[in-house]
Amino acid sequence: MEATGTDEVEKIKSKFMSAWHNMKYSWVLKTKTYFSRNSPVFLLGKCYHFKTDGMYTALNSLQSCLISGNVEEFRKDFISRIWLTYREEFPQIKGSALTTDCGWGCTLRTGQMLLAQGLMLHFLGRAWVWPEALDMDSSDSESWTAHTVKKLTASLEASLAAEREPKVLSSHPRGRSKRSWDDNERRNEVYHRKIISWFGDSPLAAFGLHQLIEHGKKSGKIAGDWYGPAVVAHILRKAVEEARDPELQGVTVYVAQDCTVYSSDVIDRQCSFVDSGKADTKAVIILVPVRLGGERTNTDYLEFVKGILSLEYCVGIIGGKPKQSYYFAGFQDDSLIYMDPHYCQSFVDVSIKDFPLESFHCPSPKKMSFKKMDPSCTIGFYCRTVQDFEKASEEITKMLKSSSKEKYPLFTFVKGHSRDYDFASSPLHEERNLLSEDEKKRLKRFSTEEFVLL
């Protein structure tokens, strides 16, 4: 009886916190972001030039402005990226009373966004944009915000009442009729929805919060804990390894060890021989946990970060600023462009047909000075073939050498396997554990990476 009472108290506490977070994280989309017309804007390898009569262009769906040049193309590209944020009222996380990740799940969300971009490159290609991207107008953002504010009182009252059924955002189709889509557009929309469904907030979703937390338990993390970029990289690797969907069998994830990418280990992950003797090749998403300085980010690394985000096979950076994790996807001048997961939205049941897509696409970009960036981050890039990986490793190595003023680069590509080096851990041992003992020791160097999420 005592245990039952404790559970009820935890549920009530969780609902009070959910109500508070709804209020706290409901204003993310209200601030306007300004871009200079004089400098190019890069977004995951694509470059845009803005031209207007004024000095700055405001890129925010909450305001209307006369714009020309490539602003609309940039907005369509940005909005097409998958945005994963705090959610509430999702199915209870196993082993806890939590039905929301508000206040603690932002690094997991930024990790999800990076992985989602990798899967979009794999299934849709970098040129793909969501046909309905520019149909998202101010009413979307304003209605979501009003929704969360109104729920402040409702959540508090409901916390003392019986359990509610999870709310699902209503669908309101708009834009060009899907009947007029050609076969390629229909195929792309199938994958668009499928990718989002893999990140659904339910226990069965391959890369949903529930599954990521289960994988994180093997590294000592539980729901409600704070996660750092390096730990999230290993969680994503394990999640992809254990994904059962046949569509995902052609993708693998490699996490660099001690800031070193072992080329033979990557190629082994990409190529395996089947019974017929032919090589079964996979695309690889390479994740590299790094530190861009000591307690503060070293500005000498700015050009390298820009260079990475200028690559078309870059899938972004899991990073942020102290106390908050962001998904960095581009830059202009010395400011980083990012998507912010600190926005509380209602649970969406992605298992239903034609579930609403709007809440998975961010209507407005945000900018942050590079100087404010937390030094701990995880860089990601995607290679479809072994040849792509070899080309990428050469290109990034040149970039590392040219941009580094330090004696040693941020990370390196070396030939051979990790097992060829005495200090490297055994790949076989890593396969049985989320983190090997050696990896756990190495991750101590990232001990200051944990974002203190408030």
C-alpha positions as CSV (number, residue, x, y, z in Angstrom):
1,M,0.0,0.0,0.0
2,E,2.9,2.3,0.8
3,A,4.5,1.7,-2.6
4,T,1.2,2.5,-4.3
5,G,1.0,5.8,-2.4
6,T,4.5,6.6,-3.4
7,D,3.7,6.0,-7.0
8,E,0.7,8.3,-6.8
9,V,2.8,11.0,-5.2
10,E,5.4,10.6,-8.0
11,K,2.7,10.9,-10.7
12,I,1.2,14.0,-9.1
13,K,4.7,15.5,-8.8
14,S,5.4,14.6,-12.5
15,K,2.2,16.4,-13.6
16,F,3.0,19.5,-11.6
17,M,6.4,19.6,-13.2
18,S,4.9,19.1,-16.6
19,A,2.5,22.0,-16.1
20,W,5.4,24.2,-15.0
21,H,7.6,23.2,-17.9
22,N,4.7,23.9,-20.3
23,M,4.7,27.4,-19.1
24,K,8.6,27.7,-19.0
25,Y,9.2,26.2,-22.4
26,S,6.3,27.7,-24.4
27,W,8.0,30.9,-25.6
28,V,10.8,29.5,-27.8
29,L,9.2,30.5,-31.1
30,K,8.4,34.1,-30.0
31,T,11.8,35.6,-30.4
32,K,12.8,36.9,-33.9
33,T,16.1,35.9,-35.5
34,Y,17.9,38.4,-37.8
35,F,20.3,37.5,-40.6
36,S,22.7,39.9,-42.3
37,R,22.2,40.4,-46.1
38,N,25.9,40.9,-46.6
39,S,27.1,37.4,-45.6
40,P,26.3,33.9,-46.9
41,V,24.3,31.5,-44.8
42,F,25.3,27.9,-44.6
43,L,22.9,25.1,-43.6
44,L,24.3,21.5,-43.6
45,G,26.5,22.1,-46.6
46,K,24.2,24.3,-48.6
47,C,25.0,28.0,-49.1
48,Y,22.4,30.8,-49.4
49,H,22.7,34.5,-50.1
50,F,20.1,36.9,-48.9
51,K,19.2,40.2,-50.7
52,T,16.9,42.8,-49.2
53,D,16.6,46.5,-49.1
54,G,17.4,46.5,-45.4
55,M,20.5,45.7,-43.5
56,Y,19.0,42.6,-41.8
57,T,16.4,40.0,-42.8
58,A,14.1,38.6,-40.1
59,L,13.6,34.9,-40.6
60,N,10.7,34.1,-38.4
61,S,7.3,32.7,-39.4
62,L,5.7,34.9,-36.7
63,Q,6.3,38.0,-38.6
64,S,5.7,38.9,-42.2
65,C,8.3,40.8,-44.3
66,L,9.2,41.5,-47.9
67,I,12.0,39.2,-48.8
68,S,13.8,38.2,-52.0
69,G,16.9,36.3,-53.1
70,N,17.3,32.9,-51.6
71,V,15.5,33.6,-48.3
72,E,12.5,31.5,-49.2
73,E,14.8,28.6,-50.4
74,F,16.6,28.7,-47.1
75,R,13.4,28.8,-45.1
76,K,12.1,25.8,-47.0
77,D,15.3,23.9,-46.4
78,F,15.5,24.7,-42.7
79,I,11.8,23.9,-42.0
80,S,12.3,20.6,-43.9
81,R,14.8,19.4,-41.2
82,I,13.2,17.2,-38.5
83,W,12.7,19.0,-35.2
84,L,12.4,16.9,-32.1
85,T,11.5,18.7,-28.9
86,Y,10.4,18.1,-25.3
87,R,7.1,16.3,-25.2
88,E,4.6,15.6,-22.5
89,E,1.7,13.2,-21.9
90,F,3.6,10.4,-23.7
91,P,3.4,6.7,-22.4
92,Q,5.1,6.3,-19.1
93,I,8.8,5.6,-19.2
94,K,9.6,2.1,-17.9
95,G,10.9,2.2,-14.4
96,S,9.8,5.7,-13.7
97,A,6.6,7.8,-13.3
98,L,7.8,10.2,-16.1
99,T,5.5,11.0,-19.0
100,T,7.6,14.0,-20.1
101,D,11.2,14.8,-20.7
102,C,10.9,18.5,-20.0
103,G,13.9,19.8,-18.1
104,W,16.3,16.8,-18.7
105,G,15.9,15.3,-22.2
106,C,17.3,18.0,-24.4
107,T,20.6,16.3,-25.3
108,L,18.8,13.1,-26.2
109,R,16.5,15.3,-28.4
110,T,19.5,16.9,-30.2
111,G,21.0,13.5,-30.7
112,Q,17.7,12.4,-32.3
113,M,17.8,15.4,-34.6
114,L,21.3,14.6,-35.8
115,L,20.4,10.9,-36.4
116,A,17.3,12.0,-38.2
117,Q,19.3,14.1,-40.5
118,G,21.6,11.2,-41.3
119,L,18.5,9.0,-42.1
120,M,17.1,11.8,-44.3
121,L,20.3,11.9,-46.3
122,H,20.2,8.1,-46.6
123,F,16.6,7.8,-47.7
124,L,15.7,11.2,-49.2
125,G,19.0,12.9,-50.2
126,R,20.2,16.3,-49.4
127,A,18.2,18.0,-52.1
128,W,14.8,16.9,-50.6
129,V,12.6,19.5,-49.1
130,W,9.1,19.1,-47.6
131,P,6.6,20.3,-50.2
132,E,4.4,21.8,-47.4
133,A,7.3,23.5,-45.6
134,L,6.3,27.1,-46.5
135,D,2.6,26.3,-45.7
136,M,3.5,26.5,-42.0
137,D,2.4,30.0,-41.0
138,S,2.2,32.0,-37.8
139,S,-1.1,30.3,-36.8
140,D,0.8,27.0,-36.2
141,S,3.3,28.5,-33.8
142,E,0.8,30.7,-32.1
143,S,-1.7,27.9,-31.6
144,W,0.9,25.6,-30.1
145,T,2.0,28.4,-27.7
146,A,-1.5,29.3,-26.7
147,H,-2.2,25.6,-26.2
148,T,0.6,25.1,-23.8
149,V,-0.2,28.2,-21.8
150,K,-3.9,27.3,-21.4
151,K,-2.8,23.9,-20.2
152,L,-1.0,25.3,-17.2
153,T,-4.2,25.3,-15.1
154,A,-5.7,22.3,-16.7
155,S,-2.6,20.1,-16.0
156,L,-2.6,21.2,-12.3
157,E,-6.3,20.3,-11.9
158,A,-5.9,17.0,-13.8
159,S,-3.0,16.0,-11.6
160,L,-5.4,15.4,-8.8
161,A,-7.9,13.6,-11.0
162,A,-7.9,10.3,-12.8
163,E,-5.3,9.5,-15.4
164,R,-6.0,11.1,-18.8
165,E,-5.6,9.6,-22.2
166,P,-2.6,11.0,-24.1
167,K,-3.7,14.0,-26.2
168,V,-2.8,13.9,-29.8
169,L,-2.4,17.0,-31.9
170,S,-5.1,17.3,-34.5
171,S,-4.3,17.1,-38.2
172,H,-5.1,19.9,-40.5
173,P,-4.0,19.1,-44.1
174,R,-3.2,22.0,-46.3
175,G,-1.2,23.0,-49.3
176,R,-1.2,21.3,-52.7
177,S,-3.4,18.3,-52.9
178,K,-1.6,15.0,-52.4
179,R,-3.6,13.7,-55.3
180,S,-1.4,15.8,-57.7
181,W,1.8,14.4,-56.3
182,D,3.9,12.2,-58.7
183,D,5.2,8.8,-57.7
184,N,8.6,10.2,-56.5
185,E,6.8,12.7,-54.2
186,R,4.6,10.0,-52.8
187,R,7.6,7.8,-52.2
188,N,9.5,10.6,-50.4
189,E,6.5,11.4,-48.2
190,V,6.3,7.7,-47.2
191,Y,10.0,7.9,-46.0
192,H,9.4,11.4,-44.5
193,R,6.7,9.9,-42.2
194,K,8.6,6.7,-41.6
195,I,11.7,8.5,-40.4
196,I,9.6,10.6,-38.0
197,S,7.8,7.5,-36.8
198,W,11.2,5.9,-35.8
199,F,11.6,8.8,-33.3
200,G,8.1,8.6,-31.9
201,D,7.6,8.9,-28.1
202,S,6.5,5.3,-27.5
203,P,8.3,2.2,-26.3
204,L,8.2,0.5,-29.7
205,A,9.8,3.4,-31.7
206,A,13.4,2.3,-32.6
207,F,14.9,5.7,-31.8
208,G,12.3,7.1,-29.5
209,L,13.1,8.4,-26.1
210,H,11.9,5.2,-24.4
211,Q,14.4,3.1,-26.4
212,L,17.3,5.5,-26.0
213,I,16.8,5.5,-22.2
214,E,16.8,1.7,-22.2
215,H,20.2,1.7,-24.0
216,G,21.5,4.4,-21.7
217,K,20.9,2.3,-18.7
218,K,23.9,0.2,-19.7
219,S,26.1,3.3,-19.1
220,G,24.5,4.0,-15.8
221,K,21.9,6.5,-17.0
222,I,18.2,6.5,-16.2
223,A,15.2,8.6,-17.1
224,G,15.5,12.0,-15.6
225,D,19.3,12.0,-15.6
226,W,21.4,14.5,-17.6
227,Y,23.1,13.2,-20.7
228,G,26.2,14.6,-22.4
229,P,27.0,14.6,-26.2
230,A,29.6,11.7,-25.9
231,V,27.3,9.4,-24.0
232,V,24.4,10.2,-26.4
233,A,26.7,9.3,-29.4
234,H,27.2,5.8,-27.9
235,I,23.4,5.4,-27.1
236,L,22.6,6.3,-30.8
237,R,25.1,3.7,-32.0
238,K,23.5,1.0,-29.9
239,A,20.0,2.0,-30.9
240,V,20.9,1.7,-34.6
241,E,22.7,-1.6,-34.0
242,E,19.6,-3.1,-32.4
243,A,17.0,-1.6,-34.7
244,R,14.9,-4.4,-36.2
245,D,13.2,-2.6,-39.1
246,P,14.5,-4.1,-42.4
247,E,14.7,-0.5,-43.8
248,L,17.4,0.3,-41.2
249,Q,19.6,-2.7,-42.0
250,G,21.5,-0.6,-44.6
251,V,22.8,1.9,-42.0
252,T,25.3,1.7,-39.2
253,V,26.8,4.1,-36.7
254,Y,30.5,4.4,-35.8
255,V,31.7,6.4,-32.7
256,A,35.2,7.6,-32.7
257,Q,37.4,6.4,-29.9
258,D,39.5,8.9,-28.0
259,C,39.1,11.5,-30.8
260,T,40.4,8.9,-33.3
261,V,38.6,7.5,-36.3
262,Y,40.1,4.1,-37.2
263,S,39.5,3.7,-40.9
264,S,39.6,-0.1,-41.0
265,D,37.0,-0.3,-38.3
266,V,34.7,2.1,-40.2
267,I,35.1,0.1,-43.4
268,D,34.5,-3.2,-41.6
269,R,31.2,-1.7,-40.4
270,Q,30.3,-0.7,-43.9
271,C,31.3,-4.0,-45.6
272,S,30.4,-7.5,-44.6
273,F,30.5,-10.7,-46.7
274,V,27.3,-12.7,-47.2
275,D,27.1,-16.4,-48.0
276,S,27.5,-15.8,-51.7
277,G,30.9,-14.2,-51.1
278,K,29.6,-10.8,-52.2
279,A,30.1,-7.7,-50.0
280,D,27.0,-6.4,-48.3
281,T,27.7,-2.7,-48.0
282,K,26.1,-0.2,-45.5
283,A,26.1,3.5,-45.2
284,V,27.7,4.8,-42.1
285,I,27.0,7.7,-39.8
286,I,30.3,8.7,-38.0
287,L,30.0,10.4,-34.7
288,V,33.1,12.1,-33.2
289,P,32.8,13.4,-29.5
290,V,35.3,16.3,-29.1
291,R,36.1,19.2,-26.8
292,L,36.6,22.6,-28.3
293,G,38.7,23.8,-25.4
294,G,38.9,23.6,-21.6
295,E,36.3,25.3,-19.5
296,R,35.4,27.6,-22.4
297,T,35.3,27.1,-26.1
298,N,38.6,28.0,-27.8
299,T,37.7,30.5,-30.6
300,D,40.6,29.0,-32.7
301,Y,38.3,26.2,-33.5
302,L,35.6,28.4,-35.1
303,E,36.9,28.0,-38.6
304,F,37.0,24.2,-38.3
305,V,33.4,24.2,-37.0
306,K,32.4,26.3,-39.9
307,G,34.2,24.0,-42.3
308,I,32.4,21.0,-40.9
309,L,29.0,22.6,-41.2
310,S,29.9,23.6,-44.8
311,L,30.1,19.9,-45.9
312,E,27.0,18.5,-47.6
313,Y,27.5,15.2,-45.8
314,C,27.6,16.8,-42.4
315,V,24.6,15.8,-40.3
316,G,25.1,18.5,-37.7
317,I,26.5,18.9,-34.2
318,I,25.1,17.8,-30.8
319,G,26.2,20.7,-28.7
320,G,24.8,23.8,-27.0
321,K,25.7,26.3,-24.5
322,P,26.2,25.7,-20.7
323,K,22.9,24.4,-19.2
324,Q,21.2,23.9,-22.6
325,S,21.7,21.5,-25.5
326,Y,21.1,22.6,-29.1
327,Y,21.3,20.9,-32.5
328,F,23.7,23.0,-34.6
329,A,23.0,22.8,-38.3
330,G,24.6,25.9,-39.9
331,F,26.2,29.3,-39.4
332,Q,26.4,32.9,-40.6
333,D,29.6,34.9,-39.9
334,D,30.5,34.0,-36.3
335,S,27.1,32.8,-35.2
336,L,25.8,29.3,-35.2
337,I,22.3,28.4,-36.5
338,Y,20.5,25.8,-34.5
339,M,17.2,24.1,-33.6
340,D,16.1,24.3,-30.0
341,P,14.5,21.3,-28.3
342,H,13.4,23.4,-25.3
343,Y,9.9,23.7,-26.5
344,C,7.2,21.5,-24.8
345,Q,4.7,20.0,-27.2
346,S,2.0,17.4,-26.8
347,F,2.5,13.7,-27.5
348,V,1.7,12.7,-31.1
349,D,0.8,9.1,-31.9
350,V,2.9,8.4,-34.9
351,S,1.4,5.0,-35.3
352,I,-1.9,6.4,-36.7
353,K,-2.3,7.0,-40.5
354,D,-1.6,10.5,-41.6
355,F,-0.5,11.7,-38.2
356,P,0.1,15.5,-38.2
357,L,3.6,16.5,-39.3
358,E,3.6,20.2,-38.3
359,S,5.0,19.8,-34.8
360,F,8.1,17.9,-36.2
361,H,9.2,20.9,-38.2
362,C,10.6,24.1,-36.8
363,P,9.1,27.3,-38.3
364,S,12.0,29.5,-37.3
365,P,15.8,29.2,-37.0
366,K,17.8,30.5,-34.0
367,K,21.3,32.0,-33.9
368,M,23.9,32.0,-31.2
369,S,27.4,33.4,-31.0
370,F,30.1,30.8,-31.3
371,K,31.8,32.2,-28.2
372,K,28.8,31.0,-26.1
373,M,29.1,27.4,-27.3
374,D,29.9,24.8,-24.7
375,P,33.2,23.1,-25.5
376,S,31.8,19.6,-25.3
377,C,30.0,18.4,-28.5
378,T,29.6,15.5,-30.9
379,I,30.2,16.1,-34.6
380,G,28.4,13.9,-37.1
381,F,28.7,13.1,-40.8
382,Y,27.2,10.6,-43.2
383,C,29.0,8.4,-45.9
384,R,26.9,6.3,-48.2
385,T,29.8,4.2,-49.5
386,V,33.4,3.3,-48.7
387,Q,34.5,5.6,-51.4
388,D,32.5,8.4,-49.8
389,F,34.2,7.7,-46.5
390,E,37.7,7.7,-48.0
391,K,37.0,11.0,-49.7
392,A,35.5,12.5,-46.6
393,S,38.4,11.5,-44.4
394,E,40.8,13.1,-46.8
395,E,38.8,16.3,-47.0
396,I,38.3,16.6,-43.2
397,T,42.0,15.8,-42.5
398,K,43.1,18.7,-44.7
399,M,40.5,20.9,-43.0
400,L,41.8,19.8,-39.6
401,K,45.4,20.6,-40.5
402,S,44.7,23.9,-42.1
403,S,42.3,25.2,-39.4
404,S,44.2,24.0,-36.3
405,K,46.6,26.4,-34.6
406,E,47.2,23.8,-31.9
407,K,50.0,21.1,-32.0
408,Y,47.4,18.4,-32.2
409,P,44.1,18.5,-34.2
410,L,40.7,18.0,-32.6
411,F,40.5,14.5,-33.9
412,T,42.4,12.3,-36.4
413,F,41.8,9.6,-39.0
414,V,44.3,6.8,-38.8
415,K,44.7,3.6,-40.9
416,G,44.2,0.2,-39.4
417,H,41.9,-1.2,-36.7
418,S,41.6,0.0,-33.1
419,R,42.8,-3.5,-32.0
420,D,46.1,-2.8,-33.6
421,Y,46.8,-0.3,-30.9
422,D,47.6,-1.3,-27.3
423,F,45.4,1.5,-25.8
424,A,42.4,0.7,-27.9
425,S,39.5,-1.4,-26.7
426,S,38.3,-4.6,-28.3
427,P,35.5,-4.2,-30.9
428,L,34.0,-7.5,-29.8
429,H,33.8,-6.4,-26.2
430,E,32.1,-3.2,-27.4
431,E,29.5,-5.1,-29.2
432,R,28.4,-6.7,-25.9
433,N,28.2,-3.5,-24.0
434,L,27.1,0.0,-24.6
435,L,30.5,1.2,-23.4
436,S,33.5,-0.9,-22.9
437,E,35.6,-0.4,-19.7
438,D,38.3,1.4,-21.7
439,E,35.7,3.6,-23.3
440,K,34.3,4.5,-19.9
441,K,37.7,5.5,-18.8
442,R,38.2,7.5,-21.9
443,L,34.9,9.3,-21.4
444,K,36.2,10.6,-18.1
445,R,38.0,13.2,-20.2
446,F,34.5,14.4,-21.1
447,S,33.4,14.5,-17.5
448,T,32.7,18.2,-17.7
449,E,30.5,17.8,-20.7
450,E,27.3,17.1,-18.8
451,F,24.9,19.9,-19.4
452,V,23.3,21.1,-16.2
453,L,19.7,21.3,-17.4
454,L,17.4,23.5,-15.4
